Amino acid sequence: MRNFSYSRAATSQEALTLIATLPNAKFLGGGTNLVDLMRENIEQPDALIDVTRLPSTGIKESGCGGVSIGAEVKNAAVANHPLIRQRYPLLSQAILFGASGQIRNVATVGGNMMQRTRCYYFYDKAARCNKRSPGLGCDAIDGFNRIHSVLGTSPHCIATHPSDMRVALAALGATVRVDGPAGEREIPFHEFHLLPGETPHIETALAPGELITSIELPPLAFAANSRYRKVRGRASYAFALVSVAAALEINNGQICNVRLALGGVAPKPWRAHQAEAALSGAPDKLDTFCLAVETELSPARGFRDNNFKIELAKRNIVSVLNELAEGEDKQRA
């Protein structure tokens, strides 16, 4: 780890001033991912700006029944908050599946938005990785790629994003609020994380010097009937091979509202727009779920070690949707 300077910001404005004046600086939240990357000399900032002592905005109701979550809030606090557990249970479940209790008590919501891939080759300085060193190549494509992406890949990168929380936020259609040199702005969640394309090292839509201030959850009454399922190689703390975040509302045998996102299969949280479109207004039947899933996964491309993910994703999406549909039936009965 290289030497770096450390500053602690007391206000958002102070944090923005520091990031603008300190070259090669990064914001530091819980540090559960950034510090690991610094130890491996993958991230090498010259300065860290601690933003964990900024005035807390906490978790609170926003307009029209939505919920606002401050970027400084710890993951554990989000998972256990009554508003989240009641209105967005898939988000609470995703966080509880996502890490150990120790990490949840330290990691922040804003930091989770910036969590980087766990690709073996990204962490191995002897390997070629375009995400770590643009133009170097991608050893994962012809290497051991069991945990890698089957959707949204490019010839330059097939890494997956590792977060569970972000998959739930993608399904909910959250908004990321940021502040920066040009002032405050809001970024729709599906636009915040970027696919690799020709620039896999550029992972988010954040402009230089911008700071995440909150995550805004929309008012979705039907999200109370939601679920997060994570399929992993072992029952203890591990990253998802495939995960499914879904919310469903059925009225008179027809699907009137649905949200669906996938994890473990793409370089960003994968909002299943095609499946949602196929499901909307369709009959509440197993065949409907299967057809929608086939539509969503038709562009999927597996590699030597991860072809199994495509079928694994299909089966788990159908299973989660079916469980949610059965839950709706029981509530009406």
C-alpha positions in Angstrom: 0.0 0.0 0.0 1.4 3.4 -1.0 1.4 6.4 1.4 -1.6 8.7 1.3 -2.9 11.7 3.2 -6.1 11.5 5.2 -8.7 14.2 5.8 -12.1 14.1 7.6 -14.9 16.2 6.1 -17.5 17.7 8.5 -19.9 18.8 5.8 -20.7 17.9 2.2 -19.4 21.2 1.0 -16.1 20.6 2.8 -15.9 17.1 1.2 -16.5 18.6 -2.3 -13.9 21.3 -1.7 -11.3 18.7 -0.6 -11.9 16.4 -3.5 -11.5 19.4 -5.9 -8.2 20.5 -4.3 -6.5 17.2 -3.5 -5.1 15.4 -6.6 -5.9 11.7 -7.0 -8.2 11.7 -4.0 -11.1 9.4 -3.2 -14.0 9.5 -0.8 -13.8 7.0 2.1 -17.0 5.5 3.6 -16.8 2.2 5.5 -13.8 1.2 3.4 -14.8 -2.5 3.3 -13.9 -2.6 -0.5 -11.7 0.4 -1.1 -9.2 -0.5 1.7 -9.0 -4.1 0.4 -8.2 -2.7 -3.1 -5.6 -0.3 -1.6 -3.9 -3.2 0.2 -3.6 -5.0 -3.1 -2.2 -1.9 -4.8 -5.1 -1.9 -7.3 -6.5 1.4 -6.0 -3.7 3.8 -5.3 -5.1 7.2 -4.2 -2.8 9.9 -2.9 -5.5 11.1 -0.5 -8.6 9.8 1.3 -11.4 12.0 2.4 -13.4 10.4 5.2 -17.2 11.2 4.7 -18.5 9.0 7.5 -18.9 12.1 9.8 -21.1 14.1 7.5 -24.5 15.2 9.0 -26.7 12.2 8.8 -29.9 12.3 6.8 -30.8 8.8 8.0 -33.8 6.8 6.6 -37.0 8.8 6.2 -40.2 8.9 4.3 -40.1 11.1 1.2 -42.9 12.5 -0.9 -45.9 10.4 -2.0 -44.9 7.4 0.1 -41.3 6.9 -1.1 -38.3 6.5 1.2 -35.0 8.3 1.2 -31.8 6.6 2.5 -28.7 8.7 3.3 -25.5 7.6 1.7 -23.8 7.6 5.1 -26.3 5.0 6.5 -24.8 1.6 7.4 -26.1 -1.4 5.5 -27.2 -3.1 8.7 -29.4 -0.1 9.6 -31.1 -0.3 6.2 -31.8 -4.0 6.5 -33.4 -3.6 9.9 -35.4 -0.4 9.4 -39.2 -0.9 9.7 -39.9 1.1 6.6 -37.6 -1.0 4.5 -38.8 -4.3 6.0 -42.4 -3.5 5.5 -42.4 -1.7 2.2 -39.4 -3.2 0.4 -38.6 -6.6 1.9 -36.5 -7.6 -1.1 -34.0 -4.9 -0.2 -33.8 -6.0 3.4 -33.3 -9.6 2.3 -30.6 -8.7 -0.2 -28.5 -6.8 2.4 -28.8 -9.7 4.9 -27.7 -12.1 2.2 -24.9 -9.8 1.0 -22.3 -10.0 3.8 -21.4 -10.9 7.3 -22.8 -9.0 10.2 -19.5 -7.3 10.8 -19.3 -5.9 7.3 -23.0 -4.8 7.3 -22.3 -2.8 10.5 -19.4 -0.9 8.8 -20.3 -0.7 5.1 -22.3 2.4 4.0 -25.0 2.7 1.3 -22.9 5.2 -0.7 -19.8 2.9 -0.5 -21.9 -0.1 -1.7 -22.8 1.9 -4.9 -19.1 2.1 -5.7 -18.2 -1.5 -4.8 -16.0 -3.0 -7.6 -15.8 -6.4 -9.1 -14.4 -9.5 -7.4 -13.0 -11.0 -10.7 -9.9 -13.1 -9.9 -8.0 -11.4 -12.8 -8.9 -7.9 -11.6 -7.2 -8.7 -8.3 -4.2 -10.5 -9.8 -1.6 -8.0 -10.8 0.1 -10.6 -13.0 -3.0 -11.1 -15.1 -4.3 -9.0 -18.0 -7.3 -6.9 -17.0 -8.8 -4.0 -19.0 -10.7 -2.9 -16.0 -7.5 -2.5 -13.9 -5.3 -1.4 -16.8 -7.1 -0.2 -20.0 -5.8 -1.8 -23.1 -4.0 -4.7 -21.4 -6.5 -7.4 -22.4 -8.9 -9.7 -20.5 -7.6 -13.0 -19.3 -11.0 -14.0 -17.9 -12.4 -14.6 -21.4 -10.2 -17.6 -22.1 -9.4 -18.3 -18.4 -11.4 -19.7 -15.5 -14.6 -17.8 -15.8 -17.2 -19.7 -13.6 -18.3 -16.5 -11.8 -18.3 -14.2 -14.8 -21.1 -12.6 -16.8 -23.4 -14.0 -19.4 -25.2 -10.8 -20.2 -23.9 -7.3 -21.1 -20.4 -8.4 -21.8 -17.9 -7.0 -24.3 -14.7 -8.3 -25.9 -12.9 -6.2 -23.3 -14.5 -7.4 -20.1 -16.8 -10.2 -18.8 -16.5 -9.4 -15.0 -19.6 -9.4 -12.8 -20.6 -6.7 -10.3 -20.6 -8.2 -6.8 -23.3 -6.3 -4.8 -26.6 -7.8 -3.6 -28.1 -4.5 -2.4 -27.7 -3.0 -5.9 -29.7 -5.8 -7.5 -32.7 -5.0 -5.2 -32.3 -1.3 -5.9 -32.3 -1.9 -9.6 -35.6 -3.9 -9.3 -37.1 -1.1 -7.3 -36.1 1.6 -9.8 -34.3 3.7 -7.3 -32.7 7.0 -7.9 -29.1 8.0 -6.9 -28.9 11.6 -5.7 -25.4 13.2 -6.0 -23.8 16.6 -5.3 -20.7 18.0 -7.1 -19.0 20.9 -8.7 -22.0 21.5 -11.0 -24.5 21.2 -8.2 -27.0 18.5 -7.2 -28.5 16.1 -9.7 -30.4 12.8 -9.7 -29.3 9.7 -11.7 -31.9 7.0 -12.5 -30.5 3.7 -11.1 -30.4 1.9 -14.4 -28.2 4.7 -15.8 -25.8 4.9 -12.8 -23.8 1.7 -13.5 -22.3 1.3 -16.9 -21.7 -1.8 -19.1 -18.1 -2.3 -20.1 -18.2 -1.7 -23.8 -14.8 -0.4 -24.9 -14.2 1.3 -21.5 -14.6 -1.3 -18.7 -12.5 0.9 -16.3 -15.4 3.5 -16.3 -18.0 1.8 -14.1 -20.4 4.6 -13.1 -22.0 7.7 -14.5 -20.5 9.9 -11.7 -18.7 12.9 -12.9 -15.3 13.8 -11.4 -15.6 15.2 -7.9 -19.2 14.1 -7.3 -20.4 12.7 -4.0 -23.4 10.3 -3.6 -25.7 11.9 -1.0 -28.7 9.6 -0.9 -30.7 6.8 -2.5 -34.3 7.5 -3.2 -36.8 4.7 -3.3 -40.1 5.3 -5.2 -43.5 4.6 -3.7 -44.3 1.1 -4.8 -47.1 -0.4 -2.8 -46.9 -3.8 -4.5 -43.2 -4.0 -3.5 -44.4 -5.3 -0.2 -44.9 -8.6 -2.1 -41.3 -9.0 -3.1 -38.4 -11.4 -2.7 -34.6 -11.7 -3.1 -33.1 -15.1 -3.8 -29.3 -15.7 -3.9 -27.8 -18.8 -5.3 -24.1 -19.2 -4.3 -21.5 -21.9 -4.1 -21.8 -22.3 -0.3 -24.3 -21.3 2.4 -21.9 -19.0 4.2 -20.7 -15.6 3.0 -20.1 -15.8 -0.7 -20.9 -13.8 -3.9 -23.9 -14.8 -6.0 -23.6 -17.1 -9.0 -27.2 -16.0 -9.8 -29.5 -13.8 -7.8 -33.1 -12.7 -8.4 -34.9 -9.6 -7.0 -38.6 -9.5 -7.9 -41.9 -7.8 -6.9 -45.2 -8.8 -8.2 -48.9 -7.7 -8.1 -51.7 -9.7 -9.6 -55.3 -8.6 -10.1 -58.1 -10.9 -11.3 -55.6 -13.5 -12.7 -53.5 -10.9 -14.6 -50.1 -9.4 -13.8 -50.7 -5.7 -13.3 -47.3 -4.8 -11.8 -43.9 -6.5 -11.9 -40.3 -5.6 -11.2 -37.4 -7.9 -11.9 -33.6 -7.7 -11.7 -30.8 -10.1 -11.8 -27.4 -10.3 -10.1 -24.3 -12.5 -10.7 -24.9 -12.6 -14.5 -23.8 -9.2 -15.8 -21.3 -6.4 -15.2 -24.0 -4.2 -13.6 -27.3 -5.0 -11.8 -29.4 -6.3 -14.6 -32.9 -4.9 -14.8 -35.0 -7.4 -16.8 -36.9 -4.9 -18.9 -37.8 -7.4 -21.6 -39.2 -9.9 -19.1 -41.2 -7.2 -17.3 -42.7 -6.1 -20.6 -43.7 -9.7 -21.5 -45.2 -10.2 -18.1 -47.2 -6.9 -17.8 -50.9 -7.6 -18.4 -50.3 -11.3 -19.1 -52.1 -14.2 -17.3 -50.8 -15.4 -14.0 -49.5 -18.7 -15.3 -46.3 -20.7 -15.1 -46.1 -20.7 -18.9 -46.2 -16.9 -18.9 -43.3 -16.8 -16.5 -41.3 -19.3 -18.6 -41.9 -17.4 -21.8 -40.9 -14.1 -20.3 -37.7 -15.6 -18.9 -36.8 -17.0 -22.3 -37.2 -13.6 -23.9 -34.9 -12.0 -21.3 -32.2 -14.6 -21.4 -32.2 -15.1 -25.2 -29.1 -12.7 -25.7 -27.2 -14.5 -22.9 -23.8 -15.9 -23.9 -21.9 -18.3 -21.7 -18.2 -19.0 -21.6 -16.3 -22.2 -21.0 -17.0 -22.5 -17.2 -20.2 -20.5 -16.8 -22.8 -21.8 -19.3 -24.7 -23.3 -16.4 -25.6 -19.7 -15.3 -28.1 -19.3 -18.1 -30.3 -22.2 -17.1 -29.8 -21.5 -13.4 -31.0 -17.9 -13.9 -34.1 -19.1 -15.9 -35.1 -21.7 -13.3 -34.7 -19.3 -10.4 -36.6 -16.4 -12.0 -39.5 -18.7 -12.7 -39.4 -20.2 -9.2 -39.3 -16.7 -7.5 -42.2 -15.4 -9.6 -44.2 -18.5 -8.9 -43.7 -18.2 -5.2 -44.7 -14.5 -5.2 -47.8 -15.4 -7.2 -48.8 -18.1 -4.8 -48.2 -15.7 -1.9 -50.7 -13.2 -3.5 -53.2 -16.0 -3.9 -52.9 -16.9 -0.2 -53.3 -13.3 0.9 -56.6 -13.0 -1.2 -57.9 -16.2 0.2 
